[in-house]
Amino acid sequence: MFVKQSDGNYKTLLAGIKQKTLAHGEKTLMSEFLLEKGSVVPTHKHPNEQIGYLIKGKMILKVEDKEYEVEAGDSWCIEGNVEHSAKALEDSAAVEVFSPPRKDYLE
């Protein structure tokens, strides 16, 4: 699969948070997230392992009981079924890879 860059195809997940599926295969899915300053991804968990990279901005990433101040260039890996949340401290952009692919991001 090859996907050309485009400014469209974002869907709003939550207030101030947009997601776009970039590419996917049988075992992985890559998404781009745009987070407006002050937006919050509430605490949640899913069976998918998730690896991320912050392209720009700054945010707080909470994984279980530990908080991380994430800046552009930082990356993370969250195992499946682990509670996590995020808060954008600045307008931010991140890319995350999910394994197995998130079915809700294929719709």
C-alpha positions as CSV (number, residue, x, y, z in Angstrom):
1,M,0.0,0.0,0.0
2,F,1.2,3.5,-0.8
3,V,-0.6,6.6,0.3
4,K,0.1,10.1,-1.0
5,Q,0.2,13.1,1.3
6,S,-3.0,15.0,1.6
7,D,-4.5,17.6,3.8
8,G,-7.9,15.9,3.9
9,N,-9.5,12.8,5.3
10,Y,-9.1,13.8,9.0
11,K,-11.9,12.8,11.3
12,T,-12.6,14.5,14.6
13,L,-12.2,12.0,17.5
14,L,-12.8,14.5,20.3
15,A,-12.9,18.2,20.8
16,G,-9.6,19.6,19.4
17,I,-8.3,16.2,18.3
18,K,-8.2,15.0,14.7
19,Q,-7.0,11.6,13.3
20,K,-6.2,10.4,9.8
21,T,-5.2,6.8,8.9
22,L,-2.0,7.1,6.8
23,A,-1.3,3.4,5.8
24,H,-2.1,0.0,7.0
25,G,-1.5,-3.7,6.4
26,E,-2.5,-7.0,8.0
27,K,-0.4,-6.4,11.1
28,T,0.0,-2.6,11.6
29,L,-1.8,0.7,11.1
30,M,-0.2,4.1,11.1
31,S,-2.2,7.3,12.0
32,E,-1.5,11.0,12.2
33,F,-3.0,13.0,15.1
34,L,-3.5,16.7,15.3
35,L,-4.1,18.0,18.8
36,E,-5.0,21.6,19.6
37,K,-3.5,23.2,22.7
38,G,-5.5,22.2,25.8
39,S,-7.2,19.2,24.2
40,V,-7.4,16.0,26.2
41,V,-7.4,12.3,25.3
42,P,-9.2,10.8,28.3
43,T,-7.8,7.7,30.1
44,H,-8.5,4.6,28.0
45,K,-7.0,1.3,27.0
46,H,-7.2,-1.0,24.0
47,P,-5.7,-4.3,23.0
48,N,-3.4,-2.7,20.4
49,E,0.3,-2.0,21.1
50,Q,0.9,1.6,20.2
51,I,4.2,3.2,19.2
52,G,4.3,7.0,18.8
53,Y,6.5,9.9,17.7
54,L,5.8,13.6,18.4
55,I,6.4,15.6,15.3
56,K,5.7,19.0,16.8
57,G,4.4,20.5,20.0
58,K,4.4,19.5,23.6
59,M,2.1,17.3,25.6
60,I,1.8,15.3,28.8
61,L,1.4,11.6,28.3
62,K,0.2,9.5,31.2
63,V,0.8,5.8,31.1
64,E,-0.7,4.0,34.1
65,D,0.5,6.1,37.1
66,K,3.5,7.7,35.4
67,E,3.5,11.1,33.6
68,Y,5.9,12.1,30.8
69,E,6.4,15.5,29.4
70,V,6.7,14.8,25.7
71,E,8.4,17.2,23.3
72,A,9.0,17.2,19.5
73,G,11.3,14.3,18.6
74,D,10.3,12.1,21.6
75,S,8.8,8.7,21.1
76,W,6.9,6.1,23.2
77,C,5.6,2.5,23.2
78,I,2.5,1.6,25.1
79,E,1.7,-2.1,25.5
80,G,-1.8,-3.3,24.8
81,N,-4.5,-3.1,27.5
82,V,-2.5,-0.5,29.5
83,E,-4.4,2.7,30.6
84,H,-3.1,5.9,29.1
85,S,-4.1,9.5,28.5
86,A,-2.7,12.7,26.9
87,K,-3.0,16.5,27.2
88,A,-1.7,18.8,24.6
89,L,0.3,21.7,26.2
90,E,0.8,23.2,22.7
91,D,-0.7,22.6,19.3
92,S,0.8,19.3,18.5
93,A,1.2,16.6,15.8
94,A,2.0,13.0,16.3
95,V,2.3,9.8,14.3
96,E,1.3,6.5,15.9
97,V,1.5,2.9,14.8
98,F,-0.9,0.3,16.2
99,S,-0.6,-3.5,16.1
100,P,-2.8,-5.2,15.4
101,P,-4.5,-2.5,13.2
102,R,-7.3,-0.6,15.0
103,K,-10.5,-1.5,13.3
104,D,-12.2,1.8,14.3
105,Y,-9.5,3.7,12.3
106,L,-10.2,1.6,9.2
107,E,-13.7,2.9,8.8
